[in-house]
Amino acid sequence: MYVPQPDGTVKRKFAYGKDYDEADRRRRELLDRAQSGIPTPTRDMTLGQWFDYWLACVVKPHLSAGTHKVYSDAVRLHLRPRLGPAVMLKLGVKDLRAAIKLLAEEKSAKTARHALRVLSASLTAAMAEDIGLTRNVAKLVTVRASTDSGKSWGPVQVLRFLTEARRRTVYYPALLLLSLLGLRRAEVCGLRWENVDLDNRVIWVEQQRQRSGPGTIDVELKTDTSKAPLPLPAQCVAPLRWTRMRTAALRERALATGRPWWDDPDRHVFVTRTGQPLQAECLYQTIQRVASSAGLGKMNPKGFRKSCGTLLVHLKVHPRIIKAILRHSRIATSLDIYAEALDPDVIAAIGQLDGLLRQPATLRSLDTDSPRVEARD
C-alpha cells in the first residue's frame, strides 16, 4: 500500500505477518493511519525526516511544552545539521561517534552529551514503529562530561543571602520559599493564593509557570509526586501576608493614577508592578543580583534545591524525608501519604530548618571559611 510521509510525499510500504490474518491486520492499521492523515515512517527515512515526525507526532502530543522545546532546540541546533541526511536504519556507531566527537570539540562535552540523550530518546521511539529499527546506536556511544549540578550553600551563606534579599528586593518571600522548601523557580512563580493556607501554614504545589510561545502559562507538573502539600515555615507567613497587601496597594494605585494594570484571574502570589505573574527568568535575575550584592557569587539555577538538601543533611534529617520535601520522582512509591495528609516527619524537618535559619548567633561557629561574615557580625 501507499502511505503518507512526514515530508508530505507518499511511499510504498509492505505489511508482514506470520500468517494471513496478522498481515491483514497490520495492513488495515496502516490504511487507518493513512486515512486519518497520520504519517507512517518507511525504512529509507532519513534522520531529518524522522525528527520531524517524532517531534510532531510523538513528543508534542504526549510530553510537556518545555520538553518539546528542549528536544526541538537540540534537533535544530545540533542533530539535524550533522545527522539529518543520514538514513536512520543505516546509522552506525562509528559515524555517530565521529559526529558527537566533533560536536563536543566545537561546542562542549555537556552539549554533546545532551544532544546524544535527545537522539537516544528519538531512536527509542523509532524502535516502537514498524520500520525495522532493532537497536539504539546512541546507547552505544558515550560522552565524558562533568556531572556537577552546581555549588550549594551552607547555612551561613543562605542566611547572608536572605538578609541581603530582605533589604534588596520585594520578592524576598519568594526567595524564602526557594531556600526553605527547595521549590523550583517555575513552581514559585506558578503559586496561587488558592494554594496557600496561611492560617494552617500549608501550601500546595500544583502547577508551574512556563514560557509558551510569546507568553507564559501555568502547566501541570511533570509527575504526580511533584504535586504535594508542604508545611509552610513560620517565618514565611508574615512576608506572604505583606505580599498580598502589596499587590492590593499596587492595584489601587494603578487604578487611581491611570497606570496600566492587569487583573490576574488566577490570583498568582507573586506579580510584577503591573499585575502580571512573575516569570522564572525574572526571579532568576533577582537571585543573581542579590547573591552578587551579598558577595556570594553566581548561583546555579538548581542551587537552592541543592542547598536545601545540604541544610537538611546538616540537621541529620532522614534521607527519605529529604526526598519527600524535594519531591523527587524516583521515590514515587514512598510518597503515597501526600495524597491524604502531611507527613509528621516532613513537618518536623521543615520546622528544624526554619529554626536553624532563625538563629544567626548560632551560625557563627559554623562559618570557618568566611572571615567577612565574622567581621560583619
Secondary structure, DSSP 8 states (H G I E B T S, - for coil): -EEE-TTS-EEE-----SSHHHHHHHHHHHHHHHHTT-----TT-BHHHHHHHHIIIIIHHHS-HHHHHHHHHHIIIIIHHHHTTSBGGG--HHHHHHHHHHHHHHS-HHHHHHHHHHHHHHHHHHHTSTT-----GGGG--------------HHHHHHHHHHHHHH-TTHHHHHHHHHH---HHHHHT-BGGGEETTTTEEEE-EEEEEETTEEEEEE-SSGGG-EEEE--GGGHHHHHHHHHHHHHHHHHHHHHT------TT-BSSB-TTS-B--HHHHHHHHHHHHHHTT-----TTHHHHHHHHHHHHTT--HHHHHHHHT-GGGGGG-GGGGTS--HHHHHHHHHHHHHTT-GGGGGGG-SS-HHHHHH-
